[in-house]
Amino acid sequence: MVKITASLVTLALSLFADGVFAHPGHHGTTEMKSRAEYMANAKRTSLAHCADVLKARGTMDKVIERRQSKLDRIREKRGIKKSRKTTMLEHCTAADSILPQGPFSRLVTSTRS
């Protein structure tokens, strides 16, 4: 019985000690401090300078065309017919020119000059 208990204790200690002795001398706090210092001083850049290049290549036009064709294929596959003659974007821009009318129109102010 004593041999079994001693074996189990040895096994348990070896399992727990593995994490302690895995990287001797390595301290995570030093690494975390250096990373935090780097992140505090790192130069932040944006991709705004790429917009002109993408526009010149026609990337967004290709993306829009590809998505529209995918949508058309899905609609055709499922038998869905396009119910509107205008797109939502065209509808919203057309709605901008409409001035409010009715009893509450005085509450809405126009920002146009």
Secondary structure, 3 states (H helix, E strand, C coil): CHHHHHHHHHHHHHHHHHHHCCCCCCCHHHHHHHHHHHHHHCCCCCCCCHHHHHHHHCHHHHHHHHHHHHHHHHHHHHCCCCCCCCCHHHHHHHHCCCCCCCCCHHHCCCCCC
